Amino acid sequence: MNWIHTTPKPSQIVRTNVSFYYHYGIFISEDEVIQFGLPDDPGKPAEQIKVLSTDVYTFLCGGNIEVAIPTKEEKKQMFSKQDIIKAARARIGEGGYDILHNNCEHFVNSCVFGKSSSSFVDSVREKIKEKLKNKT
């Protein structure tokens, strides 16, 4: 997936940079971005973090918006725009946040592709595996 600074369209994955990580959401309109928690939630207890809908300015929390541009292969795996929006809205109020297994990136990927995944978590796991491998 590639990322560009542009005006998002309904059902697109958007993200904003928050220090060393990105916060992800599903853009519906200027008035609605559906996301798992807010960019400033990491200090909150996990049980208080829920899927919610906010306006784009609350989502950005002072940052810039980046829009996902899927590869040709990713486009084949994506749900329709209507199904992405329906899936995201159906999860509003859902909890179960877990930084490693159920975070905002997992949320958007499950709504768009039907697979819960996080490239950030995967890259951290790979770095840990590499460090452990080099110690032996």
Residue pairs with C-beta under 8 A, 6 or more apart in sequence:
1 13
1 68
1 69
1 70
1 71
1 74
1 119
2 68
2 69
2 71
3 15
3 66
3 67
3 68
3 69
4 66
4 67
4 69
5 64
5 65
5 66
5 67
6 67
7 67
8 14
8 27
8 65
8 67
9 27
10 27
10 28
10 29
10 81
10 85
11 26
11 27
11 28
11 81
11 82
11 84
11 85
11 112
12 26
12 27
12 67
12 68
13 24
13 25
13 26
13 27
13 67
13 68
13 108
13 109
13 112
14 24
14 25
14 26
14 27
14 33
14 59
14 65
14 66
14 67
14 68
15 22
15 23
15 24
15 25
15 65
15 66
15 68
16 22
16 23
16 39
16 59
16 60
16 61
16 63
16 64
16 65
16 66
17 63
17 64
17 66
18 39
18 40
18 61
18 63
21 120
22 66
22 105
22 120
23 35
23 37
23 38
23 39
23 59
23 61
23 104
24 35
24 36
24 104
24 105
24 107
24 108
25 33
25 34
25 35
25 59
25 104
25 108
26 33
26 34
26 35
26 84
26 85
26 88
26 108
26 111
26 112
27 33
27 56
27 67
28 34
28 53
28 85
28 88
29 56
30 55
30 56
31 55
31 56
32 53
32 54
32 55
33 53
33 54
33 55
33 56
33 58
33 59
34 51
34 52
34 53
34 88
34 89
34 91
34 92
34 111
35 51
35 52
35 53
35 54
35 59
35 104
35 107
35 108
36 49
36 50
36 51
36 94
36 97
36 102
36 103
36 104
36 106
36 107
37 44
37 49
37 50
37 51
37 52
37 97
37 104
38 52
38 54
38 58
38 59
38 61
39 59
39 60
39 61
39 63
40 61
41 48
41 49
42 99
46 97
46 98
46 99
47 95
47 97
49 95
49 97
50 92
50 93
50 94
50 95
50 97
51 88
51 91
51 92
51 93
51 94
51 95
51 107
52 92
52 93
53 89
53 92
56 65
59 65
70 78
74 113
77 113
78 84
78 112
78 113
79 87
79 111
79 112
79 113
79 114
84 111
84 112
87 110
87 111
88 108
88 111
91 107
91 111
96 102
97 103
99 121
100 121
101 116
101 121
102 116
103 118
103 120
103 121
105 117
105 118
105 119
105 120
105 121
106 116
106 117
106 118
106 121
107 116
109 115
109 116
109 117
109 118
110 116
